[in-house]
């Protein structure tokens, strides 16, 4: 059984953790191993959001497989022990238990590593929750390659493809904790299951507290006649930074946050397709079956003429290494996305 480390105040974390290669102090938002032993504010917000639901009188109950520290639910467990179920390292059983709890009128929120939740529990999610149309909320955290050091078993690069192929399932990939909280609110009374895809909680903040979240409606950050980047989740922040780099180089580029992969916002996709010469999807996921594939389906079915380039992990298992190094390797950090876009436009003769 794993011991529960102590949650350190943000200021204390900064004093105790060593400095990074650039000399700057590490924080709870850093990607370096020492600071990963602390909890990030991004994950702590998950427990706060769930605690608010309980305090408002909603019949929410939280289940997790021995991950209360990893996913920031430790505080929720301390404040609402009667609503917290520690299910042990038994993810498949946990999902089936959540289905049973939902039949009694409770609102189960299941939080687990996205790799194990989507892949290991696929059958239980499909048969026990989605087929039976039960309002269970599945929270897959540490998605994509954010688990860098832990290797293939912990990387989640297929979870969107799996979840969006399951009938009755809604798939949402918030960009930061603020959007995650708003998405949870937006779907709190949804009568069917929802899969929320979170990062590791160390992603930079994109949205402010007054940002609007409309279920199934993409957010157009900017429009561009040369290129439009369609992205979401953990890839939104580096895409916005890449777009800034491209604009400074004279490229007219737009960015769309497609936070809800299913049901997909066909109207916005077709609107931007009609106003740009090139589309590029960006995702921390296998390019097969993910956000880019979902966009391609819309373009093909509607006969849109604009070309789409899918940027992500090219159907392979990621190597083991620090997440920052993996993002650089796959061109999923801001400089990498900007380079991918420039090379794409040059190949198309658009730059």
Secondary structure, 3 states (H helix, E strand, C coil): CCCCCCCCCHHHHHHHCCECCCCCECCCCCCCHHHHCCCCHHHHHHHHHHHHHHHCCCCEEEEECCCCCCCCCHHHHHHCHHHEEECCCCHHHHHHHHHHHHCCCCEEEEEEEHHHHHHHCHHHHHHHHHCCCCCCEEEEECCECCCHHHCHHHCECCHHHHHHCCCCCEEECCCCHHHHHHHHHHCCCCCCCEEEECCCCCCCCCCCCCCCCCCCCCEEEECCCCEEEEECCCHHHHHHHHHHHHHHCCCCEEEEECCEEECCCHHHHHHHHCCCCEEEEEEEEECCCCHHHHHHHHHHHHCCCCEEEEEEECCCCCCCCCHHHHHHHCCCCHHHHHHHHHHHHHHCCCC
